Amino acid sequence: MTDSKSSRLDDLVARSRQDQAERERGYREQALKMYSWVCGRCGREFTRTNLRELTVHHRDHNHDNNPSDGSNWELLCLYCHDNEHQRYTDATPGTGGSAAGPSATHNPFAGLADLLNRDDHSK
């Protein structure tokens, strides 16, 4: 890739990340003003000292769906938020759940019983 294309791509990625951060700050600030600082799942309460551990979860898992009434948001602690996304991933076919890839077929202990039961214990 040429330097000018690489530079344009770097600028595009940086601008995209900055725009995403601004959007997140916007709806996070709105959600924190709308809702009490309590995790919607476990009930853990937050103060200004640990508020960074309280996240905004999008109920429909669409981070671009940010209605001003907050109907697509709920405040969750980091742990409950991670759990919610893992449950969503596990329930969605083809997204990395237990049936996402082939299972292992090699059994490293397949012949162990035969080796242990041999009559000649020679070296």
MODELLER restraints for C-alpha pairs under 7 A, 6 or more apart:
rsr = mdl.restraints
at = mdl.atoms
rsr.add(forms.Gaussian(group=physical.xy_distance, feature=features.Distance(at['CA:27:A'], at['CA:66:A']), mean=6.92, stdev=0.5))
rsr.add(forms.Gaussian(group=physical.xy_distance, feature=features.Distance(at['CA:28:A'], at['CA:56:A']), mean=6.12, stdev=0.5))
rsr.add(forms.Gaussian(group=physical.xy_distance, feature=features.Distance(at['CA:31:A'], at['CA:70:A']), mean=6.60, stdev=0.5))
rsr.add(forms.Gaussian(group=physical.xy_distance, feature=features.Distance(at['CA:37:A'], at['CA:45:A']), mean=6.03, stdev=0.5))
rsr.add(forms.Gaussian(group=physical.xy_distance, feature=features.Distance(at['CA:37:A'], at['CA:46:A']), mean=5.35, stdev=0.5))
rsr.add(forms.Gaussian(group=physical.xy_distance, feature=features.Distance(at['CA:38:A'], at['CA:44:A']), mean=5.52, stdev=0.5))
rsr.add(forms.Gaussian(group=physical.xy_distance, feature=features.Distance(at['CA:38:A'], at['CA:45:A']), mean=4.45, stdev=0.5))
rsr.add(forms.Gaussian(group=physical.xy_distance, feature=features.Distance(at['CA:38:A'], at['CA:46:A']), mean=6.02, stdev=0.5))
rsr.add(forms.Gaussian(group=physical.xy_distance, feature=features.Distance(at['CA:38:A'], at['CA:75:A']), mean=6.98, stdev=0.5))
rsr.add(forms.Gaussian(group=physical.xy_distance, feature=features.Distance(at['CA:39:A'], at['CA:45:A']), mean=6.60, stdev=0.5))
rsr.add(forms.Gaussian(group=physical.xy_distance, feature=features.Distance(at['CA:39:A'], at['CA:75:A']), mean=5.55, stdev=0.5))
rsr.add(forms.Gaussian(group=physical.xy_distance, feature=features.Distance(at['CA:39:A'], at['CA:76:A']), mean=4.40, stdev=0.5))
rsr.add(forms.Gaussian(group=physical.xy_distance, feature=features.Distance(at['CA:39:A'], at['CA:77:A']), mean=5.37, stdev=0.5))
rsr.add(forms.Gaussian(group=physical.xy_distance, feature=features.Distance(at['CA:40:A'], at['CA:74:A']), mean=6.56, stdev=0.5))
rsr.add(forms.Gaussian(group=physical.xy_distance, feature=features.Distance(at['CA:40:A'], at['CA:75:A']), mean=5.79, stdev=0.5))
rsr.add(forms.Gaussian(group=physical.xy_distance, feature=features.Distance(at['CA:40:A'], at['CA:76:A']), mean=5.50, stdev=0.5))
rsr.add(forms.Gaussian(group=physical.xy_distance, feature=features.Distance(at['CA:41:A'], at['CA:76:A']), mean=6.63, stdev=0.5))
rsr.add(forms.Gaussian(group=physical.xy_distance, feature=features.Distance(at['CA:41:A'], at['CA:80:A']), mean=6.59, stdev=0.5))
rsr.add(forms.Gaussian(group=physical.xy_distance, feature=features.Distance(at['CA:53:A'], at['CA:77:A']), mean=5.73, stdev=0.5))
rsr.add(forms.Gaussian(group=physical.xy_distance, feature=features.Distance(at['CA:53:A'], at['CA:78:A']), mean=5.58, stdev=0.5))
rsr.add(forms.Gaussian(group=physical.xy_distance, feature=features.Distance(at['CA:54:A'], at['CA:75:A']), mean=6.44, stdev=0.5))
rsr.add(forms.Gaussian(group=physical.xy_distance, feature=features.Distance(at['CA:54:A'], at['CA:76:A']), mean=5.70, stdev=0.5))
rsr.add(forms.Gaussian(group=physical.xy_distance, feature=features.Distance(at['CA:54:A'], at['CA:77:A']), mean=4.46, stdev=0.5))
rsr.add(forms.Gaussian(group=physical.xy_distance, feature=features.Distance(at['CA:54:A'], at['CA:78:A']), mean=6.16, stdev=0.5))
rsr.add(forms.Gaussian(group=physical.xy_distance, feature=features.Distance(at['CA:55:A'], at['CA:75:A']), mean=5.58, stdev=0.5))
rsr.add(forms.Gaussian(group=physical.xy_distance, feature=features.Distance(at['CA:55:A'], at['CA:76:A']), mean=5.30, stdev=0.5))
rsr.add(forms.Gaussian(group=physical.xy_distance, feature=features.Distance(at['CA:55:A'], at['CA:77:A']), mean=5.81, stdev=0.5))
rsr.add(forms.Gaussian(group=physical.xy_distance, feature=features.Distance(at['CA:55:A'], at['CA:78:A']), mean=6.32, stdev=0.5))
rsr.add(forms.Gaussian(group=physical.xy_distance, feature=features.Distance(at['CA:56:A'], at['CA:73:A']), mean=6.18, stdev=0.5))
rsr.add(forms.Gaussian(group=physical.xy_distance, feature=features.Distance(at['CA:56:A'], at['CA:74:A']), mean=5.75, stdev=0.5))
rsr.add(forms.Gaussian(group=physical.xy_distance, feature=features.Distance(at['CA:56:A'], at['CA:75:A']), mean=4.74, stdev=0.5))
rsr.add(forms.Gaussian(group=physical.xy_distance, feature=features.Distance(at['CA:56:A'], at['CA:76:A']), mean=6.27, stdev=0.5))
rsr.add(forms.Gaussian(group=physical.xy_distance, feature=features.Distance(at['CA:57:A'], at['CA:73:A']), mean=5.49, stdev=0.5))
rsr.add(forms.Gaussian(group=physical.xy_distance, feature=features.Distance(at['CA:57:A'], at['CA:74:A']), mean=5.23, stdev=0.5))
rsr.add(forms.Gaussian(group=physical.xy_distance, feature=features.Distance(at['CA:57:A'], at['CA:75:A']), mean=6.00, stdev=0.5))
rsr.add(forms.Gaussian(group=physical.xy_distance, feature=features.Distance(at['CA:57:A'], at['CA:76:A']), mean=6.42, stdev=0.5))
rsr.add(forms.Gaussian(group=physical.xy_distance, feature=features.Distance(at['CA:57:A'], at['CA:81:A']), mean=6.65, stdev=0.5))
rsr.add(forms.Gaussian(group=physical.xy_distance, feature=features.Distance(at['CA:58:A'], at['CA:72:A']), mean=5.43, stdev=0.5))
rsr.add(forms.Gaussian(group=physical.xy_distance, feature=features.Distance(at['CA:58:A'], at['CA:73:A']), mean=4.79, stdev=0.5))
rsr.add(forms.Gaussian(group=physical.xy_distance, feature=features.Distance(at['CA:58:A'], at['CA:74:A']), mean=6.68, stdev=0.5))
rsr.add(forms.Gaussian(group=physical.xy_distance, feature=features.Distance(at['CA:59:A'], at['CA:72:A']), mean=5.24, stdev=0.5))
rsr.add(forms.Gaussian(group=physical.xy_distance, feature=features.Distance(at['CA:59:A'], at['CA:73:A']), mean=5.87, stdev=0.5))
rsr.add(forms.Gaussian(group=physical.xy_distance, feature=features.Distance(at['CA:59:A'], at['CA:74:A']), mean=6.99, stdev=0.5))
rsr.add(forms.Gaussian(group=physical.xy_distance, feature=features.Distance(at['CA:60:A'], at['CA:72:A']), mean=6.69, stdev=0.5))
rsr.add(forms.Gaussian(group=physical.xy_distance, feature=features.Distance(at['CA:66:A'], at['CA:72:A']), mean=6.59, stdev=0.5))
rsr.add(forms.Gaussian(group=physical.xy_distance, feature=features.Distance(at['CA:89:A'], at['CA:95:A']), mean=5.73, stdev=0.5))
rsr.add(forms.Gaussian(group=physical.xy_distance, feature=features.Distance(at['CA:89:A'], at['CA:96:A']), mean=6.62, stdev=0.5))
rsr.add(forms.Gaussian(group=physical.xy_distance, feature=features.Distance(at['CA:89:A'], at['CA:97:A']), mean=6.27, stdev=0.5))
rsr.add(forms.Gaussian(group=physical.xy_distance, feature=features.Distance(at['CA:90:A'], at['CA:96:A']), mean=6.87, stdev=0.5))
rsr.add(forms.Gaussian(group=physical.xy_distance, feature=features.Distance(at['CA:90:A'], at['CA:97:A']), mean=4.36, stdev=0.5))
rsr.add(forms.Gaussian(group=physical.xy_distance, feature=features.Distance(at['CA:94:A'], at['CA:100:A']), mean=5.58, stdev=0.5))
